[in-house]
Amino acid sequence: MALQWRIVPGQTLLHRGWEDGCVLYNDLSGDTHLLTEHAMQLLLALRDGDIAPDELAAPELATVLETLAGLDLIERC
């Protein structure tokens, strides 16, 4: 069974980006994070339901997903 992830409920993903990365404000914790464009796109895809559970099980996403979970932006469901 593939791991399933979701945005932490209540998280609005307030962000600003440029070609090298993004700044994301976690409105639940008050923290601000510097993310890669890849990590921000993954968060937005999770929010919008544009990524399937089997895609989230891809080994190359594991580190990014664990990092985002460590920042309290996503959680396993």
Phi, psi and omega in degrees: 000136181283147175292144176243139181232156175212160173293140176303127181306135180094348181284128183258352178058050175291121185211161172225138183230164173213181188295338182262351182166193183219152169251128182239131176261122176272101185288351176274322181258340184086003181275152174243136185234144172263118183239156172287160176300322179299314180296320180293319178297323177296316177300315180294323177294320176297315180300317186272357181071026183267013181224130184279152179305323180291330175292325180291343179276357181298131183305325182290346177265347186303314181294317179297314180298316179294323177295314179296324177293321178295337177270005181061035177262330178227166177212156174288146177227000000 
